[in-house]
């Protein structure tokens, strides 16, 4: 008896179940179209930042992170290591963009806890971070920030908001750094003047004692 080739048997099986296969394909197509129409569109907005080349003091930035960005001592040490190790301002700017200060201001500014229907503020911050991508070009040092959302206007505004908050934080840091530097110079000037007065007094006493 001659055996039927496998492809013939498979073709016969498919033909006998053609109605079931057609229904399955039709249902799959309908479900795929429904999912495609029901899922909200995702919009992306990107911004690029070129950090200034060591125009900001590392101490001032670290002070800003410790005092305003709410970073832990561990992350602060890592930031200091990256700065001293040659990472420059790029790594510091990226951590500033990811800081709790920036995300907190964005949450308040755009009322994101209500927009994203989050009960807790920490969940809103996590949602914001999950939809934000921050990467840097190792060669040029350019930072690219990309934010994704279902609303095109909000997507653009929040991406711009990151830049605004970073600019405000850096300006406050520079102002604070200049103030601290002025206080330091004034204190050193006062100390030098006191040393000079003591030296003059000692010279006067020496001259009187030795009739010089």
C-alpha positions as CSV (number, residue, x, y, z in Angstrom):
1,X,0.0,0.0,0.0
2,X,1.3,3.4,-1.0
3,X,1.6,5.9,1.9
4,X,0.2,9.4,1.5
5,X,2.9,12.2,1.6
6,X,3.0,14.3,4.8
7,X,2.3,17.5,3.0
8,X,-0.9,16.1,1.5
9,X,-2.1,14.9,4.9
10,X,-1.3,18.3,6.4
11,X,-3.1,20.1,3.6
12,X,-6.1,17.8,4.0
13,X,-6.2,18.5,7.8
14,X,-6.1,22.3,7.1
15,X,-8.8,22.0,4.6
16,X,-11.1,20.1,6.9
17,X,-10.5,22.8,9.6
18,X,-10.6,25.7,7.3
19,X,-13.7,27.2,9.0
20,X,-12.2,27.0,12.4
21,X,-9.0,28.6,11.2
22,X,-10.9,31.4,9.4
23,X,-12.9,32.2,12.5
24,X,-9.7,32.2,14.6
25,X,-8.0,34.5,12.1
26,X,-11.0,36.9,12.0
27,X,-11.3,37.0,15.8
28,X,-7.6,37.7,16.1
29,X,-7.8,40.5,13.6
30,X,-10.8,42.1,15.3
31,X,-9.0,41.9,18.7
32,X,-5.8,43.4,17.3
33,X,-7.7,46.3,15.7
34,X,-9.7,46.9,18.9
35,X,-6.5,47.0,21.0
36,X,-4.8,49.3,18.5
37,X,-7.7,51.7,18.6
38,X,-8.3,51.5,22.4
39,X,-4.7,52.0,23.4
40,X,-3.9,55.7,23.7
41,X,-1.2,57.2,21.4
42,X,2.2,57.8,22.9
43,X,4.0,61.1,22.2
44,X,7.6,61.8,22.7
45,X,9.3,65.1,23.3
46,X,13.1,65.4,23.5
47,X,15.5,68.1,24.6
48,X,19.3,68.3,24.5
49,X,21.5,69.9,27.0
50,X,25.2,70.8,26.7
51,X,26.6,71.2,30.2
52,X,29.2,74.0,30.6
53,X,32.7,72.7,30.8
54,X,33.5,72.9,34.5
55,X,32.1,76.4,34.7
56,X,30.4,75.4,38.0
57,X,32.3,74.5,41.0
58,X,32.0,70.9,42.1
59,X,31.5,72.0,45.7
60,X,28.6,74.2,44.8
61,X,26.9,71.5,42.9
62,X,27.4,68.9,45.6
63,X,26.1,71.4,48.2
64,X,23.0,71.9,46.0
65,X,22.5,68.2,45.8
66,X,22.9,67.7,49.5
67,X,20.8,70.7,50.5
68,X,18.1,70.9,47.8
69,X,18.0,67.7,45.8
70,X,17.6,65.5,48.9
71,X,20.2,63.0,47.9
72,X,21.5,60.4,50.3
73,X,25.1,60.4,51.6
74,X,25.8,57.4,49.4
75,X,24.6,59.0,46.2
76,X,26.4,62.2,47.2
77,X,29.7,60.3,47.5
78,X,29.1,58.7,44.2
79,X,28.5,62.1,42.6
80,X,31.7,63.5,44.2
81,X,33.6,60.5,42.8
82,X,32.2,61.0,39.3
83,X,33.1,64.7,39.4
84,X,36.7,64.2,40.7
85,X,37.1,61.2,38.4
86,X,36.7,63.3,35.3
87,X,33.0,62.8,34.6
88,X,32.7,66.6,34.6
89,X,29.4,68.3,34.8
90,X,27.5,65.8,32.6
91,X,27.0,63.2,35.3
92,X,26.1,65.9,37.8
93,X,23.6,67.5,35.5
94,X,22.0,64.1,34.9
95,X,21.6,63.4,38.6
96,X,20.2,66.9,39.1
97,X,17.6,66.1,36.4
98,X,16.7,62.9,38.2
99,X,16.7,64.5,41.6
100,X,13.7,64.7,43.9
101,X,13.7,68.4,43.8
102,X,13.2,68.6,40.0
103,X,10.5,65.8,40.0
104,X,8.8,67.4,43.0
105,X,8.5,70.8,41.4
106,X,7.2,69.2,38.1
107,X,4.6,67.3,40.1
108,X,3.4,70.5,41.7
109,X,3.7,72.6,38.6
110,X,1.6,70.3,36.4
111,X,-0.6,68.7,39.1
112,X,0.7,65.3,38.0
113,X,-0.7,63.5,41.0
114,X,-4.2,64.4,39.8
115,X,-3.4,64.0,36.1
116,X,-2.0,60.4,36.5
117,X,-4.6,59.5,39.2
118,X,-2.0,58.5,41.8
119,X,-2.9,58.3,45.4
120,X,0.5,58.8,46.7
121,X,3.1,61.4,45.7
122,X,5.9,58.8,45.6
123,X,3.9,56.8,43.0
124,X,3.6,59.9,40.9
125,X,7.4,60.4,41.1
126,X,8.0,56.8,40.0
127,X,5.6,57.2,37.1
128,X,7.3,60.3,36.0
129,X,10.7,58.7,36.2
130,X,9.5,55.6,34.3
131,X,8.3,57.8,31.4
132,X,11.5,59.9,31.4
133,X,14.7,58.8,29.7
134,X,18.0,60.6,30.3
135,X,21.1,59.5,28.4
136,X,24.4,61.2,27.5
137,X,26.8,61.1,24.6
138,X,30.1,59.9,26.0
139,X,32.1,61.7,23.3
140,X,30.4,65.1,23.2
141,X,28.9,65.1,26.7
142,X,25.5,66.2,25.3
143,X,22.6,65.1,27.5
144,X,19.4,64.0,25.8
145,X,16.2,64.0,27.8
146,X,13.1,62.3,26.3
147,X,9.6,62.3,28.0
148,X,6.7,60.2,26.9
149,X,3.0,60.8,27.5
150,X,-0.4,60.4,25.9
151,X,-1.0,64.2,25.6
152,X,1.2,66.0,23.1
153,X,1.0,69.4,24.8
154,X,1.7,68.0,28.2
155,X,4.6,66.0,26.8
156,X,6.2,69.1,25.3
157,X,5.5,71.2,28.5
158,X,7.0,68.6,30.9
159,X,10.1,68.2,28.7
160,X,10.6,71.9,28.8
161,X,9.8,71.9,32.5
162,X,12.8,69.7,33.1
163,X,15.0,72.3,31.5
164,X,13.4,75.2,33.4
165,X,13.8,73.4,36.8
166,X,17.4,72.5,36.0
167,X,18.1,76.1,35.1
168,X,16.5,77.4,38.3
169,X,18.5,74.9,40.4
170,X,21.8,75.8,38.8
171,X,21.1,79.5,39.1
172,X,20.3,79.1,42.8
173,X,23.4,77.1,43.2
174,X,25.6,79.7,41.5
175,X,24.1,82.5,43.6
176,X,24.6,80.5,46.8
177,X,28.2,79.6,45.8
178,X,29.0,83.3,45.1
179,X,27.6,84.3,48.5
180,X,29.6,81.6,50.3
181,X,32.7,82.7,48.5
182,X,32.2,86.3,49.4
183,X,31.7,85.4,53.1
184,X,34.9,83.3,53.0
185,X,36.9,86.1,51.4
186,X,35.6,88.6,53.9
187,X,36.4,86.3,56.8
188,X,39.9,85.7,55.5
189,X,40.4,89.5,55.0
190,X,39.3,90.1,58.6
191,X,41.7,87.4,59.8
192,X,44.6,88.9,57.8
193,X,43.9,92.3,59.2
194,X,44.0,91.0,62.8
195,X,47.3,89.2,62.1
196,X,48.7,92.4,60.7
197,X,47.6,94.4,63.8
198,X,49.2,91.8,66.1
199,X,52.4,91.9,64.1
200,X,52.5,95.7,64.3
201,X,51.9,95.5,68.1
202,X,54.7,93.0,68.6
203,X,57.0,95.1,66.5
204,X,56.2,98.1,68.5
205,X,56.8,96.3,71.8
206,X,60.1,94.9,70.5
207,X,61.2,98.4,69.4
208,X,60.4,99.9,72.8
209,X,62.1,97.1,74.7
210,X,65.3,97.2,72.7
211,X,65.3,101.0,72.0
212,X,65.3,100.2,68.3
